[in-house]
Amino acid sequence: MAWAVAVWAVAVWAVVGWAAWAAWAAWAAWAAWAASATTSRADNVAFVATTGELGVAVHAVEAAPIVGFDTEFIGEATYDPKLCLIQVAAGDSIFIIDPLVGLDLQPFWEALTAPDREVVALAARQEILFCLRYAGRPPETVFDPQIAAGLVGFGYPLSHTNLVQRVLNLKIDGGEAYTDWSRRPLAPRQVTYAAADVLYLAALRTSLLEKAAMLKRTAWLHSECAETLGRVISGENEERWRRVSGASGLSRRELAVLRELWRWRDLEARSANLPPRRIMGDDLMALITRRSPSKPADLFSLRGMDRAALRRSGEDIAAAVQAGLSLPEAELPVINRNDDPPQVAPLTHLASILTNALATEHQVDVALLATTADLQEFIRWRLRGGEGGEPALLAGWQGEILGRPLLDLIEGRTVIRVADAASSTPLRFESR
């Protein structure tokens, strides 16, 4: 192993020079130290199933400015995912909290989301939602190693196992990913797996921030994590009826009917604690919207309405349809559909080529840099002559990478040519 490291060091020195080698060596040493620092914590795992044990865990969280947090849940059979296990790394301890034994977890949720506390959570969306559900507020600050890794050259999105291996050079077992976390008692291997989910979060945060500092991207990481937190919160507060499969192409009146049907379905699902699509599938809801039957008898003639539960709800479904049909014209939903001119598609494709090239050059994952929808928004804005305010793509860290190059490309100041068809990066972007 020593000779391999020496050979690699010489190779790196020869190719990129002393400065880059020194930066790589410093980051590698930091990552090794951060990984080794988890050893003592791995031996200090406490399973929490009593009020006294919970008090110890809460005290540890209150004393820690940075807390690793993960959950195990089942989301397929209920309206909201069923929380089955909570894992917390605070200070030198790991706590595996059992939420199924009837403990009052309010003190824990309040401690976790207290001001001035940073929560480190991987792919943190569901963990944020649990905080919103049980604490009534999100964590003040969230650091997501999955996002951070995508901004410093490791790729995105990486699983926990791959992230630990790539960043910390440690191999861990991922064999319990599909276990039934609601069953008790938990086997020792399940507890070990659950503890490993938070064991390395602090080391990942340390290593990724160190790498970001060397690349001068610390602000990028914090900004993107904050944006993600905001998107989760805003997404939880919006009605999702526009996301129903089959909603595209509907008229404003039909959208009003769809919205009323979605609200009926959501209320029924919440009351029965079932996933909404178990109440009524999107395809049936779209069919009812297009047919808009005003009487239960007409409703029951539709394919899919033969289920007993739906037939019992026939009057309510018909009432929802009628509510949409009778809505005043001024209150109808707006159609969020862009009738794009023909040049939007090729210009978006051209912009995506540039975006992919810049993502590779800057070692950031293109999925974080810009989506197709982001690029389309930019193209539409530019075709409008810049009216309506700058698109989000030109702000923040994305704007640092994409702003000027995209404008130069679309305004004709940059051309693309094939420099070397045999190269992994065959294209060149050059000023005219």
N, C-alpha and C positions, 0 to 999 in steps of 0.2 A: 504493500500500500504506500509506503514512504517513497519508493522510487517512482511510482505512478504519479504521486503528487508533484515530485520534483520535475519529472518530464513535462507534466501539464504546465507547471509554473514557467519553465523555460519557453515552452511553446507560446504561452500567453504573452510573455515578455517580448518575444521575437516579433509577434504579429501586431500587437497594439501598443507596446511601449510601456515604460515604467509607470506613468501616471495611472493608466487603466489597470495595470497589474496590481498596483498598490491599493487601488479602490476595491478591486475584486478580492484581494487577500484580506483587507480589513472587513469587508462584508462577510466573507466566508468564516473568518474567526469569530465575528459577532454572532453569526447564525449557530456555530458550534457551541459557543458559550450559552446562548439562549436555550438551545436544545438540552444541554446538560443540566441547566437550572431546573428542569421539570422533574428530575429524578426524585428529589425529596418529597415533592408534592404528590407523586404517584403512590407513595407509601402512606399518605394521610387522607384516606377516603372514608367519609362517614355517611352511612345510610340513615336518612331522617324519616322517622315514622311516628314520633311522639312530640308532644308540645315542648318538652324540655329540649329535645334534640333540635327542634325548629328554632328555638330561642338562640341556641349556640350559632346556628347557621345565619340567622338574621343579624346577630351581633358581628359576625365576621364580615358580612356584606356591608354593614354600616361603617366598618372600620377601613374598608378598601375603596380607594378612589377609582380603581379599575377592576371590573368583575367580568370573568368569563361566564357565558350563559348559553345554554342549549336546552332543547326540550325533545321529548319523544311523544308522538301523538298519532292518533288514527283519524283520518279525515274522510274516509269513504262512506261511513254509515250514518253520519249525523249532520245536522245543519251547520254547526260550527265544529271544527276539529276537536276531538276528545283528548284533553291533556292527560297523558299517562305517566310522565316522569319529568322531573326538572333537575338539570345538572348545573351546578354553580362552582366556579373556581374563584375563591376569595383569599387573598394572602397566600399562605402556604398550604391551604386546605381545599379539598374538594368535597362538596356535599351533594348527595343524590337524594332528592326530596321526593317522597311518594305523595302525589296529590289525590290518590284514591282512597286514603284511609280516613278522610273526614277532618283533617286539620284545618284550622282557620289560617289561611295563607296570606291574609291581608297585610300583616306586618312585613312579610317577605316582599310582596309586590311593591309596597310603599318604599321599602329600603332600596330595592333594585332600581326604581325609577326616580330616586331622589335627585334633586339638583346637584350639579357638580360631580355626578358619578358617570363614568364612561363604561358602557357595556360593550364587550367584545363578543360578537356572535357571527357565525358563519352562515351565509345565505339567510340573512336575518329577518326576512319578511314575516314568517310565522311567529318568531319570537317577539317581534314588535307588536303583532296583532294580539298575542296573549297579554302583553303589557297593557294594551288599550282596553282589552276586555276585563281584566281583573284589577288593574290599578286605576283605570280611567284616564291614563295618560301614558305617553311613550317614554322611553328613556330619553334623558336630555341629550346625550351624545351616544352614537353608535359607531363602532369601528368594525367593518366587515372585511375580514382577511381575504375573502373570495374576490371582492371588488379591488382591494388593494393590490392583490397579486396581478390582476389584469392590467394595472397601470404601471407596473415596474418590470414587465417582461416575462412573467411566469405563465401567462395564459388565463383565459376566463371562458366559462366558469369551471373551476377545478373542484372535484370532490374533496372532502376532508382528507381522505387517504392520500390522494395525489398531491394535495397541497402540502401536507406534512412531509411527504417524501421529497418534493421538489425544493421546498424552501429550507427545511431543516435536515434533509438527508436522513430521515428516519422512516422505517417501514413499520406500519401498524396494521392490525387485522381489521378488516371491514366486514366480517362474516355475519354480523347481527343486524344488518341494515333492514332486513325484511321480517324481523321478528314481530310477534304480537305483544306489544308493550302493555296491553291491558290485563294480561294474565298474571296471576300471582300464585305462588311466590316467584320472584325473579331468580333465575339461575345465576351462580357466581360469574359465569362468562358474560351474562348480560350486564351485570353491574360493572364489570371491568370494561366492557365496550362503552357503556354510557359514560364512565369516568374519563375514558380516553378522548371523548368528544370535546371536553373542556380542558383536558390536561395540557394541551399544547397551544391553546389560544393566546396566552400571554407571550410565549416565545415567538409565535407567528407574528403577533403585533410588533414586538420589538425588532425582529429581523426585517419585516417589511417596511417599517418606518425608517430603519437605518438605511436600507436600500433606496428608499424614496428620498432621504436626505442627500445621499450621494448623487442622485439624479436631479436634485433640486425640484422634487415633485411632492413634497410633504403637503403643501396646500391643495394639490390635486386630490390626494387621498381623502383628506378631511372634507373637501367640497363635495366629492362624489358620494361619500357616505351620508353626508347631510342631505343631499338631493334625494338619495334613495329613501331615507327616513321620511322626507316630506311626501314623496310619491306614495308610499305605503299608507300614510295617514290620510291623504286626500282621496286615495282610491277606496278606502274603507268608508268614507263619508258620502260617496256618490252612488246613485242608483245605477245598476249595471244592465238596464234593459236594452241599451244600444248594443251590447255585446252578444245578444241572443243570435244564435246561428239562424240565418235567413232574414235578418233585419235589413240588409242592404237592398236597395231597390224599392222599398216601401214608400208610399205617399205619406204626406204629413198626417192625414186622417188615419191611415193604417198604423202609423207610428203611435198615434194616440191610443188606438185599440191595443197594440202590443204592450204599451206601457201599463195600461190598466190590467191586462192579463198577467204581466210580470209581477205587479204589486200583489195581485191575488195569490199567485203561486208562491211568492216570497213569504207572505203572511201565513199561508197554509204550511209551508215547509218549516218555518220557525216554530209554529204551534205544535207540529208533530215531531219536531227535532229530526227531520229527515233532509237529505240533500234535495235542493229544489227540483232537480231533474227526475227525482223519484216521484214527485207529485205530478209533473207533466213535462215531457221532453220538449226541447226547443223546436223540433220539427213539427210537433203537433200544435204548439203555440203559434208558430208561423202560419200553419195551415188555417187555424181558426181565425187568425188576424186577416188573412186574405179573403176568406169566405165571409167573415163577420156575420154569423147567424144570430138573429135577434131573439129566437125562441129555443128553449131546450130541445124541442122535437127536431128542429133543424140541426142543432148541435150534435145530437146523437147519431145522425146519419153519416158523420165524418169518420173516416178510418182512424182507429186508435181510441175512440171515445167509448169503447165497449167495456172498459174496466169499471168494476163496481164502484170504486172510490170516486172516479170521475163522474159517473152517472149520479151519484149522491150529491155531487157539487154542481150539477147542471144549472140550477137556478143562479148560483153565485157566478158561474162562468159567463152565462148569458148576460147577467147584470154588468159584469166587467166590460163585456163587448159593447153593451148599450151605453155605458158611461163614456167610452172612447168615441162612439159615434155621435153622441150628443154634445160633445165638448165644443164651446164656441170657437169660431175660426181663429180669433186672435190668440187663443191659448194653446193652439196646436204646437207640437214640438217642431223645432227647426230641423231641416234636413242638413246633416253635416256631410255633404258630398261635394267633392270638387270636380267640376266639369272642366278638366284640364285641356288646354290647347295641345296639339300633337307634339310640340317640341319638348314638353315636360319629360316624357319618357326617355328619349335619347340623352337629354341633358342630365337627367338623374343618373343614368347609366354611366355617363362620362364622369360625373362627380364621384360616383362610387368607386371607379377605377383609381382616381386620385386619392380618395379616402383610404382605400386598402393599402396603397403604396405608402402613404404617410403613417398609417398605423404600424406597418412593418418597420419603417425608418425610425420611428420614435419608440418602438417596443411597447406599444399599448394594444390591447385587444380591440379589434374593429367593432365588436358588439357594444363596447362601452363608448367608443369614440362617436359613432353616428349610426343610426338606423336608416333604412330606406325612407321611412316617413320623415325623418329629420331632413334628409337631403331634398325630398320633394318639397317640404316647407320652404327650404332655402331657395330652391329654383323658382317657386311661385312668387316668393317675395321679390326676387330679383327681376322677374318678368313684369311685376307691378311697378317697377321703377323704384323699389325700396320703400314703398308706402306701407303703413301699418306697423311700423316698429321692427327692429331687427329680430330675426329668429333666434331662438335659444342657442342654436349651433354656433353662433358667432360670439358667444359670451363664455366666460370662465376658461377652464383648461382646454375644452374642446376648441374654443375660439383661438387660443394660442397656437394650436397645431393647424387648424383648418381655415381660419378666417381669411388671411391674405391669399393663400394658395387657391382656395375655392373662388374668391372674387377674381383673381387674375385669370383663372381658367375660363370662367363663364363670360368674362368681359374681353376675352380674346388676347390677353397679354401672355398666356402660356400655351405652348403646343406640346403634344405628345408624339413621341416617335419610338420605334422599335430600335433599341441600341444593340441588343444581343439576344437573338431568339433562343439561343442555347442556355442562357443564364436563367437562374431562378427568379431574377428581377429584370426582365427583358426590356421594360419600358423606361424612358427618360422623359422628364418634364422640364422643358426649357423655355426661357424667356424669349419672346419674339424680338 
